[in-house]
């Protein structure tokens, strides 16, 4: 595996110094990135020492180094998996042909659109989470937040390298615009709506990293199949880093559930809120909201764009090699759609259903996560009292074939009046959000946790639970 050269101004394993024009362009972009980080990165902690991991090679076994780093000094760089010899396009109309090392002219605009959309999500996450450090429930969680943040910044670098290196002036302009947009800004919002939503508390953060970052896992997985080899190699390494973000979300919610179970048993009336915890009903409503919001990120269930991405060899299916047929021609996917107020099964050309196939893989993964959360409840002896469930993929949709109708948690069609009556019990209310916000007080004492969350099972990189993960003083 290619080691990373940290002697250069921009760390990389792509021999950047051999392309002086590209190197100069990226070195010109670098100060703009650092200005953006200072303006929109974690508020109040830029001068603090944080126990962070930094990639030292692209080998999955032992690829990271851990040490204290001040975030503005973090060595963001460009890291790609090694090139696979004799690799061919694995799907679509170009299946079996050698992969492209340069952008195919006929797919230039399409490919640039794919890269920019992915790239835009990376700085957006940092912007959404910039104030969370002020209410961290522990130093352990504070450190994990910052690890997620710096790696989202590195993922931005990964995509900007592709834009600068393969798309000329258009790519450079797109890279600049990535730093001009802002999450939630009315005039220059981020491209995808989920990345314009507020992230004001840690329950939201853990839901976001569980569900929204998991969408990122599947988008990156589909792009890792790409016939444009530099994109595939970039995304394969990004997936290595992305796993930690999903871990932070899943275990964060799991620890909240554990603490909710403990407080439920401690209170004579089973009133978790009376004990200063987050009750299971509130957790469920946040899960409903962020899971359904993240479903929209896959795009419409029936999509000509998705068909074009697959046909062109730019974006494949999750683990494309697991399929017997890689053309997806003369095949159909059955999909329930609304016709005259009721659900009817219809056949959709398989290529047009690629978004839905990816969403289906995502749902199966989320179901495994929820199963692990429910295992926590079972171990607490409360399986007959509580169970976390995922709503239907038709519930609370704002994009796709279900966006113009209303559905209950099980995916049954309901009227607008029924939705308005029932939705407050299914989605977080302002009172829920206010209550969660009221619990968000920082805990910076080593080894201590906020009352509403349980301690993690183990520390980072083998360190003890009371390790000083962030030097706040």
LODREN-597647 format. One line per field, with one value per residue (C-alpha): residue in three letters; x negated, z negated, y negated; residue number from 1. Coordinates in steps of 0.02 Angstrom, whole numbers, plus 50000, padded with zeros to 5 digits. Each point is the difference from the previous one (the first is absolute). Layout:
N
residu: ALA,... $
c1: X,... $
c3: Z,... $
c2: Y,... $
num: NUM,... $
//
This chain:
473
residu: UNK,UNK,UNK,UNK,UNK,UNK,UNK,UNK,UNK,UNK,UNK,UNK,UNK,UNK,UNK,UNK,UNK,UNK,UNK,UNK,UNK,UNK,UNK,UNK,UNK,UNK,UNK,UNK,UNK,UNK,UNK,UNK,UNK,UNK,UNK,UNK,UNK,UNK,UNK,UNK,UNK,UNK,UNK,UNK,UNK,UNK,UNK,UNK,UNK,UNK,UNK,UNK,UNK,UNK,UNK,UNK,UNK,UNK,UNK,UNK,UNK,UNK,UNK,UNK,UNK,UNK,UNK,UNK,UNK,UNK,UNK,UNK,UNK,UNK,UNK,UNK,UNK,UNK,UNK,UNK,UNK,UNK,UNK,UNK,UNK,UNK,UNK,UNK,UNK,UNK,UNK,UNK,UNK,UNK,UNK,UNK,UNK,UNK,UNK,UNK,UNK,UNK,UNK,UNK,UNK,UNK,UNK,UNK,UNK,UNK,UNK,UNK,UNK,UNK,UNK,UNK,UNK,UNK,UNK,UNK,UNK,UNK,UNK,UNK,UNK,UNK,UNK,UNK,UNK,UNK,UNK,UNK,UNK,UNK,UNK,UNK,UNK,UNK,UNK,UNK,UNK,UNK,UNK,UNK,UNK,UNK,UNK,UNK,UNK,UNK,UNK,UNK,UNK,UNK,UNK,UNK,UNK,UNK,UNK,UNK,UNK,UNK,UNK,UNK,UNK,UNK,UNK,UNK,UNK,UNK,UNK,UNK,UNK,UNK,UNK,UNK,UNK,UNK,UNK,UNK,UNK,UNK,UNK,UNK,UNK,UNK,UNK,UNK,UNK,UNK,UNK,UNK,UNK,UNK,UNK,UNK,UNK,UNK,UNK,UNK,UNK,UNK,UNK,UNK,UNK,UNK,UNK,UNK,UNK,UNK,UNK,UNK,UNK,UNK,UNK,UNK,UNK,UNK,UNK,UNK,UNK,UNK,UNK,UNK,UNK,UNK,UNK,UNK,UNK,UNK,UNK,UNK,UNK,UNK,UNK,UNK,UNK,UNK,UNK,UNK,UNK,UNK,UNK,UNK,UNK,UNK,UNK,UNK,UNK,UNK,UNK,UNK,UNK,UNK,UNK,UNK,UNK,UNK,UNK,UNK,UNK,UNK,UNK,UNK,UNK,UNK,UNK,UNK,UNK,UNK,UNK,UNK,UNK,UNK,UNK,UNK,UNK,UNK,UNK,UNK,UNK,UNK,UNK,UNK,UNK,UNK,UNK,UNK,UNK,UNK,UNK,UNK,UNK,UNK,UNK,UNK,UNK,UNK,UNK,UNK,UNK,UNK,UNK,UNK,UNK,UNK,UNK,UNK,UNK,UNK,UNK,UNK,UNK,UNK,UNK,UNK,UNK,UNK,UNK,UNK,UNK,UNK,UNK,UNK,UNK,UNK,UNK,UNK,UNK,UNK,UNK,UNK,UNK,UNK,UNK,UNK,UNK,UNK,UNK,UNK,UNK,UNK,UNK,UNK,UNK,UNK,UNK,UNK,UNK,UNK,UNK,UNK,UNK,UNK,UNK,UNK,UNK,UNK,UNK,UNK,UNK,UNK,UNK,UNK,UNK,UNK,UNK,UNK,UNK,UNK,UNK,UNK,UNK,UNK,UNK,UNK,UNK,UNK,UNK,UNK,UNK,UNK,UNK,UNK,UNK,UNK,UNK,UNK,UNK,UNK,UNK,UNK,UNK,UNK,UNK,UNK,UNK,UNK,UNK,UNK,UNK,UNK,UNK,UNK,UNK,UNK,UNK,UNK,UNK,UNK,UNK,UNK,UNK,UNK,UNK,UNK,UNK,UNK,UNK,UNK,UNK,UNK,UNK,UNK,UNK,UNK,UNK,UNK,UNK,UNK,UNK,UNK,UNK,UNK,UNK,UNK,UNK,UNK,UNK,UNK,UNK,UNK,UNK,UNK,UNK,UNK,UNK,UNK,UNK,UNK,UNK,UNK,UNK,UNK,UNK,UNK,UNK,UNK,UNK,UNK,UNK,UNK,UNK,UNK,UNK,UNK,UNK,UNK,UNK,UNK,UNK,UNK,UNK $
c1: 50000,49941,49937,50044,49868,50016,49846,50102,50110,50150,49977,50040,49965,50033,49826,50071,49828,49982,50144,49945,50153,50120,49894,50001,50188,50032,49876,50095,50164,49927,50003,50182,50037,49909,50094,50163,49948,49962,50166,50114,49906,50027,50037,49891,49878,49881,49855,50029,49898,50108,49954,50027,49956,49911,49981,49821,50038,50149,49982,50155,49891,49918,50021,50017,49889,50073,49933,50050,50030,50076,50134,49940,49832,50077,49913,50143,49947,50036,50003,50054,49996,49867,50043,50062,49910,50106,50160,50149,50168,50112,50174,50106,49970,49811,49986,49838,49911,49844,50043,49967,49853,50061,50177,50095,50054,50179,50024,49906,50150,50086,49845,49965,50177,49980,49836,50062,50157,49898,49869,50131,50057,49828,49979,50187,49986,49862,50106,50153,49901,49889,50081,50019,49835,50076,50122,49897,50056,49819,49823,50016,50148,49918,49849,50111,50092,49836,49937,50156,49977,49819,50036,50147,49874,49882,50140,50027,49816,50022,50138,49914,49847,50109,50080,49832,49909,50125,50122,49891,50071,50176,49934,49905,50157,50102,49869,50012,50190,49988,49928,50126,50157,50056,50112,50170,49957,50152,49897,49867,50064,49920,50060,50094,50135,49944,49838,50092,50086,49948,49899,50023,49983,49912,50151,50015,49813,50006,50152,49914,49842,50103,50119,49936,49819,50060,50076,49825,49933,50114,49972,49812,50019,50092,49869,49860,50061,49977,49916,49911,49858,49938,50175,50014,49831,50042,50166,49927,49884,50136,50104,49860,50016,50190,50017,49951,50137,50131,49926,50017,50183,50053,49910,50056,50184,49966,49927,50149,50116,49898,50013,50186,50026,49902,50096,50167,49963,49939,50154,50150,50116,49885,49986,49833,50020,50028,49827,49922,49987,50064,50152,50021,50149,49895,49857,50124,50067,49824,49962,50158,49950,49818,50026,50139,49903,49848,50104,50025,49813,50006,50110,50161,50052,50017,49858,49934,49844,49965,50023,49876,49872,50009,50001,49848,49901,49984,50100,50036,50101,49945,49874,50028,49893,50135,50118,49999,50055,49915,50100,50168,50084,50166,50033,50129,50022,50171,50047,50157,50061,50153,50138,50167,49971,49940,49839,49978,49852,49919,49848,49858,49851,49860,49878,50127,50017,49816,50035,50130,49882,49870,50133,50050,49821,49996,50162,49933,49846,50105,50107,49842,49956,50174,49987,49842,50086,50143,49874,49952,50184,50015,49846,50078,50153,50117,50037,50185,50003,49895,49946,49921,50071,49963,50148,50048,49896,50161,50017,49963,49924,49969,49925,50040,50162,50071,49969,50174,50094,50011,49959,50001,49850,50042,50012,50189,50077,50092,50088,49923,50117,49943,49819,50023,50081,49874,49834,49966,49986,49886,49875,49907,50104,49931,50028,49893,49862,50009,49990,49850,49917,50027,49890,49855,49872,49815,49904,49814,49936,49900,50099,50163,50160,50156,50147,50097,49870,49908,49812,49921,49945,49820,49891,49916,49845,49991,49998,50094,50172,49931,49866,49989,50058,50012,49894,50133,49891 $
c3: 50000,50039,49849,49981,50026,49858,50051,50127,49966,50049,49937,50137,50073,50181,50040,50003,50017,50174,50063,49959,50079,49895,49846,50019,50026,49843,49899,50054,49942,49834,49913,50050,49919,49840,49994,50019,49861,49881,50042,50005,49908,49817,49901,49848,50016,50140,49879,49899,50010,50059,50002,50186,50124,50160,50150,50033,50141,50089,49929,49898,49874,49894,50115,49865,49875,49840,49913,49933,50140,50006,50133,50110,50005,50055,50158,50123,50160,50151,49974,50128,49993,50111,50181,50038,50149,50152,49916,50118,49991,49900,50062,50125,50186,49980,49894,50033,50076,49915,49867,50041,49928,50081,50012,50150,50100,50025,49811,49943,49939,49924,49904,49939,49934,49904,49921,49955,49917,49893,49963,49942,49859,49917,49946,49967,49859,49918,50012,49926,49852,49962,49834,49925,49906,49877,49937,50015,49875,49971,50061,50089,50101,50028,50076,50111,50063,50050,50081,50107,50042,50056,50105,50085,50041,50072,50103,50073,50049,50084,50112,50032,50063,50130,50051,50016,50077,50131,50041,50037,49972,49973,49861,49918,50002,49924,49864,49957,49991,49876,49878,50045,49958,49819,49912,49969,50087,50092,50139,50025,49922,50017,50146,49903,49877,49859,49993,49970,49844,49828,49885,49833,49878,49977,50027,50171,50029,49959,50111,50140,49989,49989,50145,50108,49997,50037,50160,50035,49976,50136,50119,49980,50021,50165,50059,49946,50143,50126,50167,49972,49902,49902,49929,49954,49913,49908,49935,49945,49879,49944,49950,49882,49908,50012,49892,49845,50033,50003,49841,49912,50046,49965,49834,49950,50019,49919,49847,49989,50007,49865,49886,50037,49946,49840,49954,50042,49873,49870,50004,49900,50141,50143,50043,50089,50022,49814,49978,50127,50141,50178,50003,50129,50085,50036,50066,50115,50069,50039,50084,50105,50054,50047,50078,50112,50041,50049,50116,50114,50029,50114,50124,50083,50006,50189,50076,50177,49926,49898,50157,50093,49859,50004,50189,50016,49871,49881,49851,49964,49876,49823,50016,50186,50007,49902,50150,50137,50137,50013,50144,49908,50170,50036,49814,49889,49820,49918,49908,49907,50066,49965,50129,49966,49813,49977,50014,50156,50048,50163,50096,50026,50117,49885,50056,49955,49826,49952,49865,49924,50001,49906,49880,49968,49953,49885,49915,49967,49920,49893,49944,49935,49903,49922,49957,49902,49909,49954,49933,49871,49950,49986,49890,49887,49982,50084,50165,49956,49966,50138,50177,50127,50175,50170,50088,50177,50140,50056,49836,49995,50173,50086,50161,50115,50045,49823,49974,50048,49885,49814,49917,49823,49918,50083,50173,50014,50095,49889,50030,49970,49851,49925,50028,49914,49853,49981,50054,49833,49920,50137,50022,49874,49937,49951,49820,50032,50076,49858,49871,50084,50014,49813,49963,50106,49871,50027,49899,50021,49847,50054,49981,49958,50103,50014,49907,50159,50081,49942,50005,50152,49985,50041,50038,50160,50062,49841,49887,49833,49984,49894,50127,50040,50180,50017,49900,49966,49886 $
c2: 50000,49824,49906,49816,49866,49875,49902,49903,49850,50107,50178,50125,50171,49949,49930,49824,49920,50076,49892,49824,49917,50102,49979,49810,49998,50102,49898,49845,50081,50056,49828,49980,50167,49951,49835,50096,50119,49856,49917,50153,50138,50048,49843,49964,50145,49954,49970,50160,50159,50145,50184,50033,50135,49956,50115,50057,50122,50075,50174,50047,50090,49865,49852,49866,49909,49926,49845,49830,49875,49827,50010,49856,50091,50165,50063,50013,50082,50108,50188,50130,50188,50077,50030,50175,50073,50047,49939,49991,49912,50114,49955,49906,49976,49999,50157,50092,49851,49928,49871,49817,49907,49839,49932,50067,49848,50060,50019,49845,49899,50149,50053,49824,49989,50162,49943,49826,50068,50119,49868,49874,50113,50003,49818,49990,50126,49898,49843,50085,50065,49850,49952,50174,49994,49876,50133,50161,50135,50057,49975,50167,49936,49831,50086,50109,49847,49918,50160,50005,49816,50009,50154,49915,49864,50131,50074,49828,49999,50169,49933,49833,50093,50086,49835,49911,50146,50055,49859,49849,49827,50067,50110,49858,49893,50140,50022,49815,50009,50143,49873,49865,50098,50016,50126,49920,49837,49930,49921,50134,50163,50170,50105,50136,49951,50116,49902,49837,50065,49941,50113,49912,50145,50165,50111,49920,50022,50185,50024,49905,50105,50159,49968,49857,50055,50176,49933,49936,50176,50067,49854,50021,50188,49976,49874,50119,50111,49859,50028,49834,50077,49847,49978,50183,50000,49840,50066,50165,49913,49879,50152,50052,49835,49994,50156,49901,49871,50138,50074,49832,49987,50178,50015,49825,50045,50169,49913,49883,50151,50087,49849,49982,50181,49972,49843,50081,50137,49876,49890,50065,49947,50046,49816,49979,49813,49978,50075,49882,50127,50016,50113,50137,49917,49845,50107,50088,49837,49938,50166,49983,49825,50029,50170,49934,49842,50103,50110,49851,49986,50152,49907,50051,50182,49986,49900,49979,49919,50156,50104,49889,50009,50190,50017,49887,50099,49852,50064,50182,50100,50038,50142,50015,50157,50093,49991,50131,49881,49830,49926,49982,50004,50084,50013,49916,49948,50005,49843,49946,49832,49893,50008,49916,49998,50179,50098,50104,50110,49950,50061,49877,50029,50056,49866,49867,50076,49989,49870,50114,50150,49898,49938,50181,50046,49849,50052,50175,49924,49883,50147,50085,49843,49992,50185,49963,49857,50114,50125,49866,49988,50189,50012,49869,50112,49875,50088,50009,49813,49920,50037,49883,50021,49928,49921,50048,49928,49913,49905,49812,49989,49834,50069,50144,50089,49986,49815,49942,50120,50035,50167,50066,50083,50166,49921,50003,49853,49876,49835,49831,49976,50165,49951,49833,50087,50141,49922,49913,50171,50065,49858,49890,49855,49831,50053,50156,49896,49873,50139,50081,49829,49973,50151,49942,49942,50036,50128,49976,50094,50153,50161,49913,50009,49894,50077,50041,50114,50157,50018,50086,50180,49956,49851,49943,50091,50103,49848,50005,49921,49857,49954,49814,50011,49811,49880,49871,49893 $
num: 1,2,3,4,5,6,7,8,9,10,11,12,13,14,15,16,17,18,19,20,21,22,23,24,25,26,27,28,29,30,31,32,33,34,35,36,37,38,39,40,41,42,43,44,45,46,47,48,49,50,51,52,53,54,55,56,57,58,59,60,61,62,63,64,65,66,67,68,69,70,71,72,73,74,75,76,77,78,79,80,81,82,83,84,85,86,87,88,89,90,91,92,93,94,95,96,97,98,99,100,101,102,103,104,105,106,107,108,109,110,111,112,113,114,115,116,117,118,119,120,121,122,123,124,125,126,127,128,129,130,131,132,133,134,135,136,137,138,139,140,141,142,143,144,145,146,147,148,149,150,151,152,153,154,155,156,157,158,159,160,161,162,163,164,165,166,167,168,169,170,171,172,173,174,175,176,177,178,179,180,181,182,183,184,185,186,187,188,189,190,191,192,193,194,195,196,197,198,199,200,201,202,203,204,205,206,207,208,209,210,211,212,213,214,215,216,217,218,219,220,221,222,223,224,225,226,227,228,229,230,231,232,233,234,235,236,237,238,239,240,241,242,243,244,245,246,247,248,249,250,251,252,253,254,255,256,257,258,259,260,261,262,263,264,265,266,267,268,269,270,271,272,273,274,275,276,277,278,279,280,281,282,283,284,285,286,287,288,289,290,291,292,293,294,295,296,297,298,299,300,301,302,303,304,305,306,307,308,309,310,311,312,313,314,315,316,317,318,319,320,321,322,323,324,325,326,327,328,329,330,331,332,333,334,335,336,337,338,339,340,341,342,343,344,345,346,347,348,349,350,351,352,353,354,355,356,357,358,359,360,361,362,363,364,365,366,367,368,369,370,371,372,373,374,375,376,377,378,379,380,381,382,383,384,385,386,387,388,389,390,391,392,393,394,395,396,397,398,399,400,401,402,403,404,405,406,407,408,409,410,411,412,413,414,415,416,417,418,419,420,421,422,423,424,425,426,427,428,429,430,431,432,433,434,435,436,437,438,439,440,441,442,443,444,445,446,447,448,449,450,451,452,453,454,455,456,457,458,459,460,461,462,463,464,465,466,467,468,469,470,471,472,473 $
//
